[in-house]
């Protein structure tokens, strides 16, 4: 009999959500994208990534460099990890030609394995890119907080008290400093789309691993599946968690698609968790 793991994975943010409600769960882990030096606690590190930690780090640097080149107007060069994959692809194709002349069944198996490998590599790269985008979002948030502190110091030096400057606060979704240190609202639209992150994460998460949806994802998936109170026999949950809802559905349905994809990671049924809406 298969038992549910004693922890769940938080998606779609790889670095953590913007809310602290997940702290109520005793074992909710972030998905680690396979980079070197994973944290000792709080992260789930899949064993099935196609890239080694060293290769993943090289891919991250390639993506960071390509982004910097694009912003500076320079020609964007090819990523070294992409070149390595192209070389591997050429080698595999040569192997397939040899198989084709001797054993067609072996050739078909090799071709299927090659396609699976490419899918996994693309999914892994997407998670690494997500990590980079969240890193830059965190940098923006740090800059915004620093600007807010300076704004507070400046406005107080002018003798302006809180509430005396209507209309001059930070506009909704604007990444600037508010008056008197008002927190800056960063647009979640700058984050990678949750459907992209989730679809690629499915390649590396076991089907029996519960997934805790956060942020906009938690709101959207409640329109795609029928959620009810979380069952107490789910071992990832405490004995009493009235604010949590669950649903069982394949990832393709959660992602808003109309039919199965033919890809096992997206077609297998999984357990999805969300917090009950507060309003």
Residue pairs with C-beta under 8 A, 6 or more apart in sequence:
2 208
3 208
3 235
4 208
4 210
4 234
4 235
4 236
4 271
5 206
5 208
5 209
5 210
5 235
5 236
6 27
6 235
6 236
7 27
7 28
7 29
7 44
7 209
7 236
8 25
8 27
8 28
8 29
8 209
8 210
8 211
8 212
8 236
8 273
9 28
9 29
9 30
9 31
9 44
9 201
9 205
9 209
9 210
9 211
9 212
10 16
10 17
10 22
10 28
10 29
10 30
10 31
10 211
10 212
10 214
11 31
11 194
11 197
11 198
11 201
11 211
11 212
11 213
11 214
11 217
12 130
12 191
12 192
12 194
12 197
12 198
12 201
12 213
12 214
12 215
12 217
13 30
13 134
13 191
13 214
13 215
14 30
14 31
14 32
14 33
14 127
14 130
14 131
14 134
14 197
15 30
15 131
15 134
15 135
15 138
16 30
17 214
17 215
18 188
18 215
19 214
19 215
21 275
22 28
22 212
22 214
24 241
24 243
25 212
25 236
25 237
25 238
25 241
26 238
27 236
28 212
28 236
29 42
29 43
29 44
30 42
30 43
30 44
31 43
31 44
31 46
31 127
31 201
31 204
31 205
32 38
32 39
32 43
32 44
32 45
32 46
33 56
33 124
33 127
33 128
33 130
33 131
34 45
34 46
34 49
34 51
34 53
34 56
34 124
34 127
34 128
35 53
35 56
35 57
35 60
35 128
35 131
36 53
36 54
36 56
36 57
37 53
38 45
44 209
46 204
46 205
48 120
48 203
48 204
49 56
49 120
49 124
49 204
50 117
50 120
50 121
50 124
51 59
51 81
51 121
51 124
55 81
55 84
56 124
56 128
58 80
58 81
59 79
59 81
59 124
59 125
59 128
60 128
60 131
60 132
62 79
62 80
62 81
62 82
63 79
63 125
63 128
63 129
63 132
64 132
65 77
66 76
66 77
66 79
67 132
69 75
69 76
69 77
70 76
81 125
85 118
85 121
89 114
89 118
92 110
92 114
95 110
96 107
96 110
96 111
96 114
99 106
99 107
99 110
100 107
119 203
119 263
120 203
120 204
122 200
123 199
123 200
123 201
123 203
123 204
124 200
124 203
124 204
126 196
126 197
126 200
127 197
127 200
127 201
127 204
129 192
130 192
130 196
130 197
130 200
133 190
133 191
133 192
134 191
134 192
137 186
137 190
137 191
140 175
140 186
140 190
141 184
141 186
144 175
144 176
144 177
144 184
144 186
145 183
145 184
147 176
147 177
147 184
148 177
148 178
148 181
148 182
148 183
148 184
149 181
150 177
151 177
151 178
151 179
151 180
151 181
151 182
152 179
152 180
152 181
155 165
155 179
155 180
156 180
160 179
160 180
161 180
162 179
162 180
165 179
165 180
168 179
169 178
169 179
169 182
170 176
170 177
170 178
170 179
170 182
170 183
170 184
170 185
172 185
173 185
173 186
173 187
174 184
174 185
175 184
175 185
175 186
175 187
176 184
177 184
178 184
188 215
188 216
194 215
194 216
194 217
194 220
195 255
195 256
198 217
198 251
198 254
198 255
199 251
199 255
199 266
202 251
202 265
202 266
203 265
205 211
205 265
205 270
207 268
207 269
207 270
208 271
209 270
210 234
210 236
210 246
210 270
210 271
210 272
210 273
211 270
211 271
211 272
211 273
212 273
212 274
213 221
213 272
213 273
213 274
218 274
218 275
219 277
220 256
221 247
221 254
221 272
221 274
222 245
222 274
222 277
224 249
224 253
224 254
224 255
224 256
225 247
225 248
225 249
225 253
225 254
225 272
226 247
227 245
227 246
227 247
227 272
227 274
228 245
228 246
228 247
229 242
229 244
229 245
229 246
230 237
230 241
230 244
230 245
230 246
230 273
231 237
231 246
232 239
232 240
234 246
234 271
236 273
237 244
237 273
242 276
243 275
243 276
244 273
244 274
244 275
244 276
245 273
245 274
245 275
245 276
246 271
246 272
246 273
246 274
247 271
247 272
248 269
248 270
248 271
248 272
249 269
249 270
249 272
250 260
250 266
250 267
250 268
250 269
250 270
251 265
251 266
251 267
251 268
251 270
252 259
252 260
252 261
252 266
252 267
254 270
254 272
255 266
260 266
260 267
261 267
